[in-house]
Amino acid sequence: MNLLTVENLTVTLATGSGDAQAVRNLSFNVGHGEILGIAGESGSGKTMTALSMLGLLPYKGKASGSIKFDGREILASTKREYRDIRGKEIAMIFQDPMTSLHPMLTVEVQLTEHLRHHRKVSKAAARNSALELLATVKIPEPASALSAHPSQFSGGMRQRIAIAMALACEPKLLIADEPTTALDVTVQAGILKLLHQLRKDRNLSVMVITHDLGVLSSLTDRIMIMYAGSEVESGATSDLLQNPRHPYTKGLIAALPGNSEVNSKNLLSIDGMPPELGNFPSGCAFHTRCKFAKASCKETVPEVLNLSSDHRIFCPVNPFSELSNSGSK
Amino acid sequence: MKEILNLKNVAVEYDRHGRKVRAVAGVDLTLNSGEILGLVGESGCGKSTLGKAIVGILRPITGEIVFDRQKVKKLTRGKRPEHFRNLQMVFQDPYGSLNPRRKIGVQIADGLIVAGMSKKLALVKAADLLEKVGLPRNAVDRFAHQFSGGQRQRISIARALAASPTAIIADEPISALDTSSQAQVANLLVNLVDEFDMGMVFISHDLSIVRRISDRVAVMYLGKIVEVGTVDQIWNNPSHPYTRALISAIPHADGTSFMPKDLPGDVPNPMSPPSGCRFHPRCPLAKAECASNEPELRKLADGRDVSCVLQTAGSQPVTITLN
């Protein structure tokens, strides 16, 4: 059974011009020890999906549908119930470790807070756990790191501390929202390695949100691509990246600098811009930028099309079906 | 191909609570017209500082920067010398670099008006420039907040173009943009460099984009250039261990679960840079001498410059492998 099963999740946010749906009818799941990647451009609803799992939607934000975690429904939880879920069952790390750590508190205070709250352990026991956590995330000299403040660490080390904080109460699911976007590639590689290790050692499930397909390629087992609040394609990482079938995924992959034509400095790009919240086009939201769009795409919201047991797209046109069939023969 | 920009032994210092921080510690670099020079390195290596010094926002403490045969001086409150109008900069943050309360057209026209054009004509020219960067002409009457990040960056580029530049310093011009806008803005820059035969220094931490659009690449570490060469030289056969480490750390988006290699340790504090070769504390191939002798840039047989004791001047590059 899956650790996390999300069905028909819809997130409605209050904007200046009325309510707008940021996430629309999203269904996906995360298995035990699985790393799922969610990719999409800004405004595609990736972060709102994650926040709805922790009951952290912005003011007046509403979520409907179903989120089953470890066998129980958590979407309708009360504030108090969410407090027990956050940190203990599901933990989250954010893009910018400088703003997610408190600048005035020592690492020790921030690392032991969860333990003291959720586990009611003594100060000394919490301190010992904190030392172990810092060693797990490979912070050099954990003992002196405990009494230091976040500003005394580099970006990569801060992200490691944030991960240690998230792991304090041994959550089953870690949500990582752009965990390496603010970091240099050399440091990013270290964080990717660490997340891999944690999954292996602790059978941790991870949901990674990023726009960086390179990061997803090296980290995830499966990928879901989002556009304008909806899923457009999902599948096993190698399958999806090597054989993308939705026009948007195809465009995203073609736009990668490494994939443009050799001997040309120009990158392939998808014309137009991602739509803004509250202005999502009707039918298939991508139809305005899709060169394969038919008249019906403007009217009808696409149904799921299963290509295999673990690869599906939301595109009735399916323009690359013949191409890939002939390719595989 | 004509040399448009020449840097000799440029060093820039900041003052941090009375202590000197040498962010750029002696850089030699040239830029030719019609060329994109990628400037890469980890954050804190001094690449943005160098960019600012080139256009005169910061004053180097030693060395000289020559643009089109004249020495660049620091900008003052007074009028910028006519000659340097052709040296322009595009910044990373398209939200911070445009005035939110002035119309786009007026902001682009500023440069033209200062250069002596009538206001009316300047606004027409501004609309031309907006068209050039792929925006509608009527954008002149709108404000910055009405545009997306990618469009704002186009506006910043149009504003730089107003001065008919022969060289542009672009500091992370696409880092703040979405994937699809990144490709669009990068293509725009490439085409403009081509069309106007400009030179461009493209400062970026995104090595894959640098690889795609640059002609030459300069790799910077802790205030110094460690390797400069053509894109092919740098990518196919990096001759400095740091360049090799940077390239090995890039993830491949090909679905083959390739695991990028990390480079342990952090960029050292520029307040107290390591002795000898600045990279030696993190270098897996460091020898004893690296801790004491600072390697000079040396020219290899294939024309690239590198500062590493493993390479010998005038010889073919030795292949660098890290485990």
Interface residues (C-beta under 8 A of the other chain):
Chain A: E41 S42 S154 G155 G156 M157 D184 V185 T186 V187 Q188 A189 G190 L192 K193 H196 H211 D212 L213 G214 V215 L216 S217 S218 T237 S238 D239 L240 L241 Q242 G251 L252 I253 A255 L256 P257 G258 S260 K265 N266 L267 L268 S269 I270 G272 M273 P274
Chain B: I36 E42 S43 S148 G150 Q151 D178 T179 S180 S181 Q182 A183 Q184 A186 N187 V190 N191 H205 L207 S208 I209 R211 R212 I213 A245 L246 A249 I250 P251 H252 A253 D254 G255 T256 S257 F258 M259 P260 K261 D262 L263 P264 D266 V267
